[in-house]
Structures are given as C-alpha cells and as structure tokens.
Amino acid sequence: MHGNESDTSWNEPLAVALMVEADSLVEGLGVSGLDPEIVACAGEVVAAHKRRDMASVTVACRMVCERARALANPKALTRSPA
C-alpha cells in the first residue's frame, strides 16, 4: 500500500492510485468483490473520497486489501490469535 496515514492532506492522484491498487488486488486474487466485508470497506472508501479524507481512504483501502488476502488464504481465516 502506498501512502502515509499521518499525512492527511488530500491527494487526489494518490487516493485514486490506492483505490485502483485495492481493486486490482481483489481481482488479481480472484476474490469476490461481493464479500460483505469488502462491500462495507468499499463503501467506506467512497464516503472517505467524497469527504476528501486521505487518512480514511488509506485505511479503508488497506482494509479491502487485508480482507482480500485473507479470503485468498482461507487458512488465515481459521487461525486463532496467538
């Protein structure tokens, strides 16, 4: 993931790059974009983008990527926390 959460100044090109990166990862991993958690996170991305909230765009895109990776690796979903 690109970006730095502590940098909250709006950066449209970076916001778009983060969204494209998250979308590409979901597609590239063959994960359904209709997964309820991905749908919820994508909604957060859209809302944050409308607010021009760079930190929230970054966090929500990261959450999409984390969920996509977890779905692509089902063993990660069943592991209990250490």
mmCIF file of the N, C-alpha and C atoms, coordinates in Angstrom:
data_MODEL
# 
_entry.id   MODEL 
# 
loop_
_atom_site.group_PDB 
_atom_site.id 
_atom_site.type_symbol 
_atom_site.label_atom_id 
_atom_site.label_alt_id 
_atom_site.label_comp_id 
_atom_site.label_asym_id 
_atom_site.label_entity_id 
_atom_site.label_seq_id 
_atom_site.pdbx_PDB_ins_code 
_atom_site.Cartn_x 
_atom_site.Cartn_y 
_atom_site.Cartn_z 
_atom_site.occupancy 
_atom_site.B_iso_or_equiv 
_atom_site.pdbx_formal_charge 
_atom_site.auth_seq_id 
_atom_site.auth_comp_id 
_atom_site.auth_asym_id 
_atom_site.auth_atom_id 
_atom_site.pdbx_PDB_model_num 
ATOM 1   N N  . MET A 1 1  ? 0.843   -1.178  0.000  1.00 0.00 ? 1  MET A N  1 
ATOM 2   C CA . MET A 1 1  ? 0.000   0.000   0.000  1.00 0.00 ? 1  MET A CA 1 
ATOM 3   C C  . MET A 1 1  ? 0.884   1.235   0.000  1.00 0.00 ? 1  MET A C  1 
ATOM 4   N N  . HIS A 1 2  ? 0.509   2.176   -0.751 1.00 0.00 ? 2  HIS A N  1 
ATOM 5   C CA . HIS A 1 2  ? 1.219   3.452   -0.780 1.00 0.00 ? 2  HIS A CA 1 
ATOM 6   C C  . HIS A 1 2  ? 0.714   4.327   0.352  1.00 0.00 ? 2  HIS A C  1 
ATOM 7   N N  . GLY A 1 3  ? 1.369   5.440   0.534  1.00 0.00 ? 3  GLY A N  1 
ATOM 8   C CA . GLY A 1 3  ? 0.812   6.457   1.432  1.00 0.00 ? 3  GLY A CA 1 
ATOM 9   C C  . GLY A 1 3  ? 1.287   6.339   2.855  1.00 0.00 ? 3  GLY A C  1 
ATOM 10  N N  . ASN A 1 4  ? 0.959   7.398   3.583  1.00 0.00 ? 4  ASN A N  1 
ATOM 11  C CA . ASN A 1 4  ? 1.343   7.500   4.977  1.00 0.00 ? 4  ASN A CA 1 
ATOM 12  C C  . ASN A 1 4  ? 0.133   8.023   5.720  1.00 0.00 ? 4  ASN A C  1 
ATOM 13  N N  . GLU A 1 5  ? -0.381  7.220   6.658  1.00 0.00 ? 5  GLU A N  1 
ATOM 14  C CA . GLU A 1 5  ? -1.602  7.608   7.357  1.00 0.00 ? 5  GLU A CA 1 
ATOM 15  C C  . GLU A 1 5  ? -1.470  8.941   8.075  1.00 0.00 ? 5  GLU A C  1 
ATOM 16  N N  . SER A 1 6  ? -0.256  9.299   8.492  1.00 0.00 ? 6  SER A N  1 
ATOM 17  C CA . SER A 1 6  ? -0.107  10.547  9.236  1.00 0.00 ? 6  SER A CA 1 
ATOM 18  C C  . SER A 1 6  ? -0.222  11.767  8.327  1.00 0.00 ? 6  SER A C  1 
ATOM 19  N N  . ASP A 1 7  ? -0.095  11.561  7.013  1.00 0.00 ? 7  ASP A N  1 
ATOM 20  C CA . ASP A 1 7  ? -0.247  12.663  6.065  1.00 0.00 ? 7  ASP A CA 1 
ATOM 21  C C  . ASP A 1 7  ? -1.713  12.734  5.666  1.00 0.00 ? 7  ASP A C  1 
ATOM 22  N N  . THR A 1 8  ? -2.428  13.701  6.238  1.00 0.00 ? 8  THR A N  1 
ATOM 23  C CA . THR A 1 8  ? -3.864  13.782  5.995  1.00 0.00 ? 8  THR A CA 1 
ATOM 24  C C  . THR A 1 8  ? -4.228  14.784  4.914  1.00 0.00 ? 8  THR A C  1 
ATOM 25  N N  . SER A 1 9  ? -3.229  15.436  4.266  1.00 0.00 ? 9  SER A N  1 
ATOM 26  C CA . SER A 1 9  ? -3.581  16.377  3.212  1.00 0.00 ? 9  SER A CA 1 
ATOM 27  C C  . SER A 1 9  ? -4.128  15.605  2.014  1.00 0.00 ? 9  SER A C  1 
ATOM 28  N N  . TRP A 1 10 ? -5.174  16.169  1.437  1.00 0.00 ? 10 TRP A N  1 
ATOM 29  C CA . TRP A 1 10 ? -5.839  15.497  0.330  1.00 0.00 ? 10 TRP A CA 1 
ATOM 30  C C  . TRP A 1 10 ? -4.913  15.414  -0.862 1.00 0.00 ? 10 TRP A C  1 
ATOM 31  N N  . ASN A 1 11 ? -4.857  14.233  -1.471 1.00 0.00 ? 11 ASN A N  1 
ATOM 32  C CA . ASN A 1 11 ? -4.020  13.980  -2.635 1.00 0.00 ? 11 ASN A CA 1 
ATOM 33  C C  . ASN A 1 11 ? -4.842  13.101  -3.578 1.00 0.00 ? 11 ASN A C  1 
ATOM 34  N N  . GLU A 1 12 ? -5.520  13.731  -4.508 1.00 0.00 ? 12 GLU A N  1 
ATOM 35  C CA . GLU A 1 12 ? -6.413  13.009  -5.426 1.00 0.00 ? 12 GLU A CA 1 
ATOM 36  C C  . GLU A 1 12 ? -5.699  11.904  -6.202 1.00 0.00 ? 12 GLU A C  1 
ATOM 37  N N  . PRO A 1 13 ? -4.530  12.179  -6.810 1.00 0.00 ? 13 PRO A N  1 
ATOM 38  C CA . PRO A 1 13 ? -3.868  11.096  -7.547 1.00 0.00 ? 13 PRO A CA 1 
ATOM 39  C C  . PRO A 1 13 ? -3.521  9.903   -6.648 1.00 0.00 ? 13 PRO A C  1 
ATOM 40  N N  . LEU A 1 14 ? -3.086  10.164  -5.433 1.00 0.00 ? 14 LEU A N  1 
ATOM 41  C CA . LEU A 1 14 ? -2.762  9.070   -4.517 1.00 0.00 ? 14 LEU A CA 1 
ATOM 42  C C  . LEU A 1 14 ? -4.024  8.323   -4.107 1.00 0.00 ? 14 LEU A C  1 
ATOM 43  N N  . ALA A 1 15 ? -5.106  9.047   -3.835 1.00 0.00 ? 15 ALA A N  1 
ATOM 44  C CA . ALA A 1 15 ? -6.365  8.395   -3.463 1.00 0.00 ? 15 ALA A CA 1 
ATOM 45  C C  . ALA A 1 15 ? -6.830  7.459   -4.578 1.00 0.00 ? 15 ALA A C  1 
ATOM 46  N N  . VAL A 1 16 ? -6.776  7.931   -5.804 1.00 0.00 ? 16 VAL A N  1 
ATOM 47  C CA . VAL A 1 16 ? -7.178  7.103   -6.944 1.00 0.00 ? 16 VAL A CA 1 
ATOM 48  C C  . VAL A 1 16 ? -6.240  5.902   -7.077 1.00 0.00 ? 16 VAL A C  1 
ATOM 49  N N  . ALA A 1 17 ? -4.939  6.118   -6.912 1.00 0.00 ? 17 ALA A N  1 
ATOM 50  C CA . ALA A 1 17 ? -3.981  5.012   -7.002 1.00 0.00 ? 17 ALA A CA 1 
ATOM 51  C C  . ALA A 1 17 ? -4.259  3.949   -5.943 1.00 0.00 ? 17 ALA A C  1 
ATOM 52  N N  . LEU A 1 18 ? -4.580  4.374   -4.727 1.00 0.00 ? 18 LEU A N  1 
ATOM 53  C CA . LEU A 1 18 ? -4.900  3.425   -3.659 1.00 0.00 ? 18 LEU A CA 1 
ATOM 54  C C  . LEU A 1 18 ? -6.154  2.625   -3.995 1.00 0.00 ? 18 LEU A C  1 
ATOM 55  N N  . MET A 1 19 ? -7.158  3.300   -4.540 1.00 0.00 ? 19 MET A N  1 
ATOM 56  C CA . MET A 1 19 ? -8.400  2.613   -4.899 1.00 0.00 ? 19 MET A CA 1 
ATOM 57  C C  . MET A 1 19 ? -8.167  1.612   -6.030 1.00 0.00 ? 19 MET A C  1 
ATOM 58  N N  . VAL A 1 20 ? -7.399  2.014   -7.028 1.00 0.00 ? 20 VAL A N  1 
ATOM 59  C CA . VAL A 1 20 ? -7.091  1.117   -8.148 1.00 0.00 ? 20 VAL A CA 1 
ATOM 60  C C  . VAL A 1 20 ? -6.279  -0.075  -7.647 1.00 0.00 ? 20 VAL A C  1 
ATOM 61  N N  . GLU A 1 21 ? -5.317  0.185   -6.764 1.00 0.00 ? 21 GLU A N  1 
ATOM 62  C CA . GLU A 1 21 ? -4.493  -0.891  -6.218 1.00 0.00 ? 21 GLU A CA 1 
ATOM 63  C C  . GLU A 1 21 ? -5.352  -1.903  -5.455 1.00 0.00 ? 21 GLU A C  1 
ATOM 64  N N  . ALA A 1 22 ? -6.262  -1.416  -4.624 1.00 0.00 ? 22 ALA A N  1 
ATOM 65  C CA . ALA A 1 22 ? -7.134  -2.315  -3.854 1.00 0.00 ? 22 ALA A CA 1 
ATOM 66  C C  . ALA A 1 22 ? -8.032  -3.121  -4.793 1.00 0.00 ? 22 ALA A C  1 
ATOM 67  N N  . ASP A 1 23 ? -8.622  -2.458  -5.771 1.00 0.00 ? 23 ASP A N  1 
ATOM 68  C CA . ASP A 1 23 ? -9.495  -3.133  -6.728 1.00 0.00 ? 23 ASP A CA 1 
ATOM 69  C C  . ASP A 1 23 ? -8.724  -4.179  -7.526 1.00 0.00 ? 23 ASP A C  1 
ATOM 70  N N  . SER A 1 24 ? -7.522  -3.827  -7.951 1.00 0.00 ? 24 SER A N  1 
ATOM 71  C CA . SER A 1 24 ? -6.695  -4.754  -8.726 1.00 0.00 ? 24 SER A CA 1 
ATOM 72  C C  . SER A 1 24 ? -6.302  -5.971  -7.903 1.00 0.00 ? 24 SER A C  1 
ATOM 73  N N  . LEU A 1 25 ? -6.037  -5.758  -6.619 1.00 0.00 ? 25 LEU A N  1 
ATOM 74  C CA . LEU A 1 25 ? -5.674  -6.880  -5.757 1.00 0.00 ? 25 LEU A CA 1 
ATOM 75  C C  . LEU A 1 25 ? -6.850  -7.842  -5.610 1.00 0.00 ? 25 LEU A C  1 
ATOM 76  N N  . VAL A 1 26 ? -8.041  -7.308  -5.371 1.00 0.00 ? 26 VAL A N  1 
ATOM 77  C CA . VAL A 1 26 ? -9.234  -8.155  -5.253 1.00 0.00 ? 26 VAL A CA 1 
ATOM 78  C C  . VAL A 1 26 ? -9.396  -8.983  -6.530 1.00 0.00 ? 26 VAL A C  1 
ATOM 79  N N  . GLU A 1 27 ? -9.316  -8.317  -7.668 1.00 0.00 ? 27 GLU A N  1 
ATOM 80  C CA . GLU A 1 27 ? -9.463  -9.011  -8.945 1.00 0.00 ? 27 GLU A CA 1 
ATOM 81  C C  . GLU A 1 27 ? -8.333  -10.005 -9.167 1.00 0.00 ? 27 GLU A C  1 
ATOM 82  N N  . GLY A 1 28 ? -7.111  -9.577  -8.902 1.00 0.00 ? 28 GLY A N  1 
ATOM 83  C CA . GLY A 1 28 ? -5.947  -10.428 -9.135 1.00 0.00 ? 28 GLY A CA 1 
ATOM 84  C C  . GLY A 1 28 ? -5.926  -11.683 -8.282 1.00 0.00 ? 28 GLY A C  1 
ATOM 85  N N  . LEU A 1 29 ? -6.460  -11.589 -7.077 1.00 0.00 ? 29 LEU A N  1 
ATOM 86  C CA . LEU A 1 29 ? -6.512  -12.757 -6.194 1.00 0.00 ? 29 LEU A CA 1 
ATOM 87  C C  . LEU A 1 29 ? -7.722  -13.641 -6.487 1.00 0.00 ? 29 LEU A C  1 
ATOM 88  N N  . GLY A 1 30 ? -8.599  -13.176 -7.372 1.00 0.00 ? 30 GLY A N  1 
ATOM 89  C CA . GLY A 1 30 ? -9.785  -13.948 -7.716 1.00 0.00 ? 30 GLY A CA 1 
ATOM 90  C C  . GLY A 1 30 ? -10.827 -13.973 -6.615 1.00 0.00 ? 30 GLY A C  1 
ATOM 91  N N  . VAL A 1 31 ? -10.808 -12.940 -5.790 1.00 0.00 ? 31 VAL A N  1 
ATOM 92  C CA . VAL A 1 31 ? -11.727 -12.838 -4.657 1.00 0.00 ? 31 VAL A CA 1 
ATOM 93  C C  . VAL A 1 31 ? -12.983 -12.097 -5.114 1.00 0.00 ? 31 VAL A C  1 
ATOM 94  N N  . SER A 1 32 ? -14.126 -12.477 -4.563 1.00 0.00 ? 32 SER A N  1 
ATOM 95  C CA . SER A 1 32 ? -15.375 -11.803 -4.925 1.00 0.00 ? 32 SER A CA 1 
ATOM 96  C C  . SER A 1 32 ? -15.449 -10.418 -4.297 1.00 0.00 ? 32 SER A C  1 
ATOM 97  N N  . GLY A 1 33 ? -15.696 -9.446  -5.124 1.00 0.00 ? 33 GLY A N  1 
ATOM 98  C CA . GLY A 1 33 ? -15.913 -8.093  -4.628 1.00 0.00 ? 33 GLY A CA 1 
ATOM 99  C C  . GLY A 1 33 ? -17.256 -7.952  -3.929 1.00 0.00 ? 33 GLY A C  1 
ATOM 100 N N  . LEU A 1 34 ? -18.051 -9.019  -3.943 1.00 0.00 ? 34 LEU A N  1 
ATOM 101 C CA . LEU A 1 34 ? -19.353 -9.011  -3.282 1.00 0.00 ? 34 LEU A CA 1 
ATOM 102 C C  . LEU A 1 34 ? -19.286 -9.543  -1.851 1.00 0.00 ? 34 LEU A C  1 
ATOM 103 N N  . ASP A 1 35 ? -18.087 -9.905  -1.400 1.00 0.00 ? 35 ASP A N  1 
ATOM 104 C CA . ASP A 1 35 ? -17.927 -10.305 0.001  1.00 0.00 ? 35 ASP A CA 1 
ATOM 105 C C  . ASP A 1 35 ? -18.437 -9.161  0.876  1.00 0.00 ? 35 ASP A C  1 
ATOM 106 N N  . PRO A 1 36 ? -19.269 -9.453  1.874  1.00 0.00 ? 36 PRO A N  1 
ATOM 107 C CA . PRO A 1 36 ? -19.863 -8.380  2.686  1.00 0.00 ? 36 PRO A CA 1 
ATOM 108 C C  . PRO A 1 36 ? -18.844 -7.432  3.324  1.00 0.00 ? 36 PRO A C  1 
ATOM 109 N N  . GLU A 1 37 ? -17.712 -7.956  3.773  1.00 0.00 ? 37 GLU A N  1 
ATOM 110 C CA . GLU A 1 37 ? -16.698 -7.073  4.374  1.00 0.00 ? 37 GLU A CA 1 
ATOM 111 C C  . GLU A 1 37 ? -16.052 -6.179  3.324  1.00 0.00 ? 37 GLU A C  1 
ATOM 112 N N  . ILE A 1 38 ? -15.805 -6.728  2.143  1.00 0.00 ? 38 ILE A N  1 
ATOM 113 C CA . ILE A 1 38 ? -15.222 -5.919  1.070  1.00 0.00 ? 38 ILE A CA 1 
ATOM 114 C C  . ILE A 1 38 ? -16.220 -4.847  0.632  1.00 0.00 ? 38 ILE A C  1 
ATOM 115 N N  . VAL A 1 39 ? -17.487 -5.217  0.520  1.00 0.00 ? 39 VAL A N  1 
ATOM 116 C CA . VAL A 1 39 ? -18.520 -4.238  0.144  1.00 0.00 ? 39 VAL A CA 1 
ATOM 117 C C  . VAL A 1 39 ? -18.571 -3.106  1.169  1.00 0.00 ? 39 VAL A C  1 
ATOM 118 N N  . ALA A 1 40 ? -18.538 -3.458  2.451  1.00 0.00 ? 40 ALA A N  1 
ATOM 119 C CA . ALA A 1 40 ? -18.589 -2.433  3.505  1.00 0.00 ? 40 ALA A CA 1 
ATOM 120 C C  . ALA A 1 40 ? -17.364 -1.526  3.445  1.00 0.00 ? 40 ALA A C  1 
ATOM 121 N N  . CYS A 1 41 ? -16.195 -2.121  3.262  1.00 0.00 ? 41 CYS A N  1 
ATOM 122 C CA . CYS A 1 41 ? -14.965 -1.317  3.181  1.00 0.00 ? 41 CYS A CA 1 
ATOM 123 C C  . CYS A 1 41 ? -14.975 -0.432  1.941  1.00 0.00 ? 41 CYS A C  1 
ATOM 124 N N  . ALA A 1 42 ? -15.470 -0.968  0.833  1.00 0.00 ? 42 ALA A N  1 
ATOM 125 C CA . ALA A 1 42 ? -15.551 -0.169  -0.393 1.00 0.00 ? 42 ALA A CA 1 
ATOM 126 C C  . ALA A 1 42 ? -16.476 1.028   -0.190 1.00 0.00 ? 42 ALA A C  1 
ATOM 127 N N  . GLY A 1 43 ? -17.553 0.821   0.547  1.00 0.00 ? 43 GLY A N  1 
ATOM 128 C CA . GLY A 1 43 ? -18.442 1.935   0.875  1.00 0.00 ? 43 GLY A CA 1 
ATOM 129 C C  . GLY A 1 43 ? -17.727 2.998   1.685  1.00 0.00 ? 43 GLY A C  1 
ATOM 130 N N  . GLU A 1 44 ? -16.871 2.548   2.601  1.00 0.00 ? 44 GLU A N  1 
ATOM 131 C CA . GLU A 1 44 ? -16.073 3.491   3.395  1.00 0.00 ? 44 GLU A CA 1 
ATOM 132 C C  . GLU A 1 44 ? -15.095 4.256   2.505  1.00 0.00 ? 44 GLU A C  1 
ATOM 133 N N  . VAL A 1 45 ? -14.512 3.564   1.531  1.00 0.00 ? 45 VAL A N  1 
ATOM 134 C CA . VAL A 1 45 ? -13.593 4.222   0.593  1.00 0.00 ? 45 VAL A CA 1 
ATOM 135 C C  . VAL A 1 45 ? -14.325 5.337   -0.151 1.00 0.00 ? 45 VAL A C  1 
ATOM 136 N N  . VAL A 1 46 ? -15.503 5.021   -0.673 1.00 0.00 ? 46 VAL A N  1 
ATOM 137 C CA . VAL A 1 46 ? -16.279 6.008   -1.434 1.00 0.00 ? 46 VAL A CA 1 
ATOM 138 C C  . VAL A 1 46 ? -16.649 7.202   -0.555 1.00 0.00 ? 46 VAL A C  1 
ATOM 139 N N  . ALA A 1 47 ? -17.122 6.925   0.653  1.00 0.00 ? 47 ALA A N  1 
ATOM 140 C CA . ALA A 1 47 ? -17.512 8.010   1.564  1.00 0.00 ? 47 ALA A CA 1 
ATOM 141 C C  . ALA A 1 47 ? -16.309 8.879   1.923  1.00 0.00 ? 47 ALA A C  1 
ATOM 142 N N  . ALA A 1 48 ? -15.173 8.238   2.190  1.00 0.00 ? 48 ALA A N  1 
ATOM 143 C CA . ALA A 1 48 ? -13.962 8.991   2.538  1.00 0.00 ? 48 ALA A CA 1 
ATOM 144 C C  . ALA A 1 48 ? -13.496 9.837   1.355  1.00 0.00 ? 48 ALA A C  1 
ATOM 145 N N  . HIS A 1 49 ? -13.609 9.278   0.147  1.00 0.00 ? 49 HIS A N  1 
ATOM 146 C CA . HIS A 1 49 ? -13.217 10.028  -1.046 1.00 0.00 ? 49 HIS A CA 1 
ATOM 147 C C  . HIS A 1 49 ? -14.105 11.256  -1.215 1.00 0.00 ? 49 HIS A C  1 
ATOM 148 N N  . LYS A 1 50 ? -15.395 11.089  -1.007 1.00 0.00 ? 50 LYS A N  1 
ATOM 149 C CA . LYS A 1 50 ? -16.317 12.236  -1.112 1.00 0.00 ? 50 LYS A CA 1 
ATOM 150 C C  . LYS A 1 50 ? -15.974 13.319  -0.094 1.00 0.00 ? 50 LYS A C  1 
ATOM 151 N N  . ARG A 1 51 ? -15.522 12.890  1.103  1.00 0.00 ? 51 ARG A N  1 
ATOM 152 C CA . ARG A 1 51 ? -15.150 13.851  2.157  1.00 0.00 ? 51 ARG A CA 1 
ATOM 153 C C  . ARG A 1 51 ? -13.752 14.427  1.937  1.00 0.00 ? 51 ARG A C  1 
ATOM 154 N N  . ARG A 1 52 ? -13.031 13.862  0.971  1.00 0.00 ? 52 ARG A N  1 
ATOM 155 C CA . ARG A 1 52 ? -11.631 14.236  0.718  1.00 0.00 ? 52 ARG A CA 1 
ATOM 156 C C  . ARG A 1 52 ? -10.793 13.987  1.975  1.00 0.00 ? 52 ARG A C  1 
ATOM 157 N N  . ASP A 1 53 ? -11.013 12.815  2.569  1.00 0.00 ? 53 ASP A N  1 
ATOM 158 C CA . ASP A 1 53 ? -10.355 12.395  3.806  1.00 0.00 ? 53 ASP A CA 1 
ATOM 159 C C  . ASP A 1 53 ? -9.296  11.357  3.453  1.00 0.00 ? 53 ASP A C  1 
ATOM 160 N N  . MET A 1 54 ? -8.079  11.831  3.259  1.00 0.00 ? 54 MET A N  1 
ATOM 161 C CA . MET A 1 54 ? -6.996  10.979  2.783  1.00 0.00 ? 54 MET A CA 1 
ATOM 162 C C  . MET A 1 54 ? -6.683  9.844   3.754  1.00 0.00 ? 54 MET A C  1 
ATOM 163 N N  . ALA A 1 55 ? -6.648  10.146  5.033  1.00 0.00 ? 55 ALA A N  1 
ATOM 164 C CA . ALA A 1 55 ? -6.324  9.107   6.022  1.00 0.00 ? 55 ALA A CA 1 
ATOM 165 C C  . ALA A 1 55 ? -7.359  7.985   5.981  1.00 0.00 ? 55 ALA A C  1 
ATOM 166 N N  . SER A 1 56 ? -8.627  8.349   5.870  1.00 0.00 ? 56 SER A N  1 
ATOM 167 C CA . SER A 1 56 ? -9.677  7.325   5.842  1.00 0.00 ? 56 SER A CA 1 
ATOM 168 C C  . SER A 1 56 ? -9.673  6.536   4.539  1.00 0.00 ? 56 SER A C  1 
ATOM 169 N N  . VAL A 1 57 ? -9.354  7.180   3.426  1.00 0.00 ? 57 VAL A N  1 
ATOM 170 C CA . VAL A 1 57 ? -9.212  6.453   2.160  1.00 0.00 ? 57 VAL A CA 1 
ATOM 171 C C  . VAL A 1 57 ? -8.106  5.418   2.306  1.00 0.00 ? 57 VAL A C  1 
ATOM 172 N N  . THR A 1 58 ? -6.987  5.829   2.875  1.00 0.00 ? 58 THR A N  1 
ATOM 173 C CA . THR A 1 58 ? -5.848  4.931   3.052  1.00 0.00 ? 58 THR A CA 1 
ATOM 174 C C  . THR A 1 58 ? -6.220  3.733   3.917  1.00 0.00 ? 58 THR A C  1 
ATOM 175 N N  . VAL A 1 59 ? -6.846  3.995   5.046  1.00 0.00 ? 59 VAL A N  1 
ATOM 176 C CA . VAL A 1 59 ? -7.220  2.915   5.965  1.00 0.00 ? 59 VAL A CA 1 
ATOM 177 C C  . VAL A 1 59 ? -8.240  1.977   5.316  1.00 0.00 ? 59 VAL A C  1 
ATOM 178 N N  . ALA A 1 60 ? -9.262  2.532   4.682  1.00 0.00 ? 60 ALA A N  1 
ATOM 179 C CA . ALA A 1 60 ? -10.299 1.695   4.075  1.00 0.00 ? 60 ALA A CA 1 
ATOM 180 C C  . ALA A 1 60 ? -9.740  0.852   2.929  1.00 0.00 ? 60 ALA A C  1 
ATOM 181 N N  . CYS A 1 61 ? -8.853  1.419   2.129  1.00 0.00 ? 61 CYS A N  1 
ATOM 182 C CA . CYS A 1 61 ? -8.224  0.641   1.054  1.00 0.00 ? 61 CYS A CA 1 
ATOM 183 C C  . CYS A 1 61 ? -7.367  -0.474  1.639  1.00 0.00 ? 61 CYS A C  1 
ATOM 184 N N  . ARG A 1 62 ? -6.664  -0.182  2.703  1.00 0.00 ? 62 ARG A N  1 
ATOM 185 C CA . ARG A 1 62 ? -5.856  -1.207  3.370  1.00 0.00 ? 62 ARG A CA 1 
ATOM 186 C C  . ARG A 1 62 ? -6.753  -2.341  3.876  1.00 0.00 ? 62 ARG A C  1 
ATOM 187 N N  . MET A 1 63 ? -7.914  -1.982  4.409  1.00 0.00 ? 63 MET A N  1 
ATOM 188 C CA . MET A 1 63 ? -8.847  -2.998  4.909  1.00 0.00 ? 63 MET A CA 1 
ATOM 189 C C  . MET A 1 63 ? -9.365  -3.885  3.774  1.00 0.00 ? 63 MET A C  1 
ATOM 190 N N  . VAL A 1 64 ? -9.635  -3.296  2.619  1.00 0.00 ? 64 VAL A N  1 
ATOM 191 C CA . VAL A 1 64 ? -10.045 -4.083  1.454  1.00 0.00 ? 64 VAL A CA 1 
ATOM 192 C C  . VAL A 1 64 ? -8.942  -5.078  1.100  1.00 0.00 ? 64 VAL A C  1 
ATOM 193 N N  . CYS A 1 65 ? -7.705  -4.603  1.061  1.00 0.00 ? 65 CYS A N  1 
ATOM 194 C CA . CYS A 1 65 ? -6.578  -5.467  0.703  1.00 0.00 ? 65 CYS A CA 1 
ATOM 195 C C  . CYS A 1 65 ? -6.377  -6.585  1.724  1.00 0.00 ? 65 CYS A C  1 
ATOM 196 N N  . GLU A 1 66 ? -6.479  -6.252  3.001  1.00 0.00 ? 66 GLU A N  1 
ATOM 197 C CA . GLU A 1 66 ? -6.317  -7.269  4.042  1.00 0.00 ? 66 GLU A CA 1 
ATOM 198 C C  . GLU A 1 66 ? -7.400  -8.338  3.937  1.00 0.00 ? 66 GLU A C  1 
ATOM 199 N N  . ARG A 1 67 ? -8.640  -7.919  3.697  1.00 0.00 ? 67 ARG A N  1 
ATOM 200 C CA . ARG A 1 67 ? -9.730  -8.886  3.571  1.00 0.00 ? 67 ARG A CA 1 
ATOM 201 C C  . ARG A 1 67 ? -9.542  -9.750  2.334  1.00 0.00 ? 67 ARG A C  1 
ATOM 202 N N  . ALA A 1 68 ? -9.137  -9.149  1.228  1.00 0.00 ? 68 ALA A N  1 
ATOM 203 C CA . ALA A 1 68 ? -8.918  -9.919  0.001  1.00 0.00 ? 68 ALA A CA 1 
ATOM 204 C C  . ALA A 1 68 ? -7.832  -10.964 0.216  1.00 0.00 ? 68 ALA A C  1 
ATOM 205 N N  . ARG A 1 69 ? -6.749  -10.577 0.877  1.00 0.00 ? 69 ARG A N  1 
ATOM 206 C CA . ARG A 1 69 ? -5.670  -11.536 1.146  1.00 0.00 ? 69 ARG A CA 1 
ATOM 207 C C  . ARG A 1 69 ? -6.159  -12.662 2.060  1.00 0.00 ? 69 ARG A C  1 
ATOM 208 N N  . ALA A 1 70 ? -6.956  -12.309 3.056  1.00 0.00 ? 70 ALA A N  1 
ATOM 209 C CA . ALA A 1 70 ? -7.484  -13.324 3.975  1.00 0.00 ? 70 ALA A CA 1 
ATOM 210 C C  . ALA A 1 70 ? -8.399  -14.302 3.237  1.00 0.00 ? 70 ALA A C  1 
ATOM 211 N N  . LEU A 1 71 ? -9.234  -13.795 2.349  1.00 0.00 ? 71 LEU A N  1 
ATOM 212 C CA . LEU A 1 71 ? -10.126 -14.673 1.590  1.00 0.00 ? 71 LEU A CA 1 
ATOM 213 C C  . LEU A 1 71 ? -9.349  -15.552 0.619  1.00 0.00 ? 71 LEU A C  1 
ATOM 214 N N  . ALA A 1 72 ? -8.260  -15.027 0.086  1.00 0.00 ? 72 ALA A N  1 
ATOM 215 C CA . ALA A 1 72 ? -7.439  -15.794 -0.847 1.00 0.00 ? 72 ALA A CA 1 
ATOM 216 C C  . ALA A 1 72 ? -6.649  -16.880 -0.120 1.00 0.00 ? 72 ALA A C  1 
ATOM 217 N N  . ASN A 1 73 ? -6.467  -16.705 1.192  1.00 0.00 ? 73 ASN A N  1 
ATOM 218 C CA . ASN A 1 73 ? -5.747  -17.679 2.012  1.00 0.00 ? 73 ASN A CA 1 
ATOM 219 C C  . ASN A 1 73 ? -6.683  -18.134 3.125  1.00 0.00 ? 73 ASN A C  1 
ATOM 220 N N  . PRO A 1 74 ? -7.589  -19.075 2.829  1.00 0.00 ? 74 PRO A N  1 
ATOM 221 C CA . PRO A 1 74 ? -8.605  -19.468 3.812  1.00 0.00 ? 74 PRO A CA 1 
ATOM 222 C C  . PRO A 1 74 ? -8.036  -19.938 5.148  1.00 0.00 ? 74 PRO A C  1 
ATOM 223 N N  . LYS A 1 75 ? -6.822  -20.465 5.159  1.00 0.00 ? 75 LYS A N  1 
ATOM 224 C CA . LYS A 1 75 ? -6.218  -20.895 6.426  1.00 0.00 ? 75 LYS A CA 1 
ATOM 225 C C  . LYS A 1 75 ? -6.058  -19.716 7.375  1.00 0.00 ? 75 LYS A C  1 
ATOM 226 N N  . ALA A 1 76 ? -5.825  -18.534 6.830  1.00 0.00 ? 76 ALA A N  1 
ATOM 227 C CA . ALA A 1 76 ? -5.652  -17.342 7.670  1.00 0.00 ? 76 ALA A CA 1 
ATOM 228 C C  . ALA A 1 76 ? -6.956  -16.985 8.379  1.00 0.00 ? 76 ALA A C  1 
ATOM 229 N N  . LEU A 1 77 ? -8.089  -17.348 7.785  1.00 0.00 ? 77 LEU A N  1 
ATOM 230 C CA . LEU A 1 77 ? -9.383  -17.035 8.391  1.00 0.00 ? 77 LEU A CA 1 
ATOM 231 C C  . LEU A 1 77 ? -9.701  -17.942 9.575  1.00 0.00 ? 77 LEU A C  1 
ATOM 232 N N  . THR A 1 78 ? -9.094  -19.129 9.609  1.00 0.00 ? 78 THR A N  1 
ATOM 233 C CA . THR A 1 78 ? -9.418  -20.084 10.671 1.00 0.00 ? 78 THR A CA 1 
ATOM 234 C C  . THR A 1 78 ? -8.396  -20.108 11.789 1.00 0.00 ? 78 THR A C  1 
ATOM 235 N N  . ARG A 1 79 ? -7.297  -19.402 11.629 1.00 0.00 ? 79 ARG A N  1 
ATOM 236 C CA . ARG A 1 79 ? -6.279  -19.358 12.684 1.00 0.00 ? 79 ARG A CA 1 
ATOM 237 C C  . ARG A 1 79 ? -6.794  -18.612 13.891 1.00 0.00 ? 79 ARG A C  1 
ATOM 238 N N  . SER A 1 80 ? -6.473  -19.136 15.050 1.00 0.00 ? 80 SER A N  1 
ATOM 239 C CA . SER A 1 80 ? -6.821  -18.402 16.269 1.00 0.00 ? 80 SER A CA 1 
ATOM 240 C C  . SER A 1 80 ? -5.686  -17.456 16.604 1.00 0.00 ? 80 SER A C  1 
ATOM 241 N N  . PRO A 1 81 ? -6.000  -16.303 17.183 1.00 0.00 ? 81 PRO A N  1 
ATOM 242 C CA . PRO A 1 81 ? -4.955  -15.328 17.515 1.00 0.00 ? 81 PRO A CA 1 
ATOM 243 C C  . PRO A 1 81 ? -3.962  -15.915 18.513 1.00 0.00 ? 81 PRO A C  1 
ATOM 244 N N  . ALA A 1 82 ? -2.718  -15.571 18.330 1.00 0.00 ? 82 ALA A N  1 
ATOM 245 C CA . ALA A 1 82 ? -1.658  -16.083 19.223 1.00 0.00 ? 82 ALA A CA 1 
ATOM 246 C C  . ALA A 1 82 ? -1.626  -15.312 20.520 1.00 0.00 ? 82 ALA A C  1 
# 
